[in-house]
Amino acid sequence: MTDTVLNHARIVDPVSGKEHLGAVLIRDGLIAEIAAKPYPAGEFDSGVIDLKGAVVAPGLVDLRAFIGEPGEEHRETFRSASEAAAAGGVTTIVMQPNTSPAIDEPAVVDFVLRRARDTGLVRIHPAAALTKGLAGREMTEFGLLKAAGAVAVTDGDRPVKNAQVMRRALAYAGMVDMPVIHHVEDPDLVGEGCATEGEFATRLGLPGVPHAAETIMLERDIRLVKLVGGRYHAGLVSCRESLEVLRRAKEEGLPVTAGVSINHLTLNETDIGSYRTFLKLSPPLRHEEERLALVEAVASGLIDVIVSDHNPQDVEQKRLPFAEAAPGAIGLETMLAAGMRLVEAGQITLARLIAAMSTGPADILGLPAGRLGRGQAADLFVLDPEEPWVVEAAALHSRSKNTPFDEARMSGRVKLTMVAGRFVHAYR
């Protein structure tokens, strides 16, 4: 491979939180040098890209994304998901096990890894099912799944109701050193609810979901972690009460982390408007005060990870009355751009935003990603933070088009994405 030089780059280091104008030298798929200042003209004969002050940062690691293979390729494939990811600066995807069949056996893990390697553009790691068939009753073989290549155990968007099963899962996962990722919603309290319980849901005539549906499940899990140990990650938190639970757990030194979706950081319940089903999510969008509390929690580090919560749904599942439509929205391609709204508003620094989308999830899973340093794989993206653009659903790379940001005005366009020094996306 020839050398590639990203010159006159605004290099953002999410680990130190610092940035400087310099250059990145890429050789044989690795970062060979991060220069403290741009290289002078003529130092390299070829392979020099003048970024003119555009941002260079480590590729994003999306800890929560659904991909349809195997079984639901009409919603998303490894190829389409990786094209969307590359266009959004995401170089590593952690895919959910909610496939058909579920990723609950080593053979399925092996299939996913081989298929993703052969057809994908970015790195794709499977999270294995926590329970067989995602049924919430019988644990899978965590040790065998890890040996096959799974990076975590989770039942995706299905909560484990049985506290004894969760207790055993935490204990067993601790023995094999795998993080347990859990969707913290009590399904009985959620019931038929599809919007946050309160005045807005009542006005729309929609059944509500109380905050307690989330906090009760999170409280239970934290107590189980305190009882038996194990690394625990709350997949999505979305309300202020959950932040208090999380804060207490961290103050006690428990091995607990949490994530939040970009949707809950940049949208609130009023964006549902006239029953826009692309904004039907699980958990549902919250009040504006809750959104601001979540943003503050990310900025302070209380929330460790921002995810896309990429969940493609086809037209038949969304073109229904709001209460009957399937929850979920695509987000791989728009996660970073939506996050730039928070940076522009002065609510979070660019370095912290990128850390929550790269270093944070990589550290939770123990992946060699999310950092810029000599010897690191050249997984990175180039961002023009000031370029305006409008989201056009039809132009997005995902097979499904259920974006909550359709026709939204964004500022910040990913211009280049590299994986192991190879260009996987370029926008002109």
Disulfide bonds with the S-S distance in Angstrom:
none
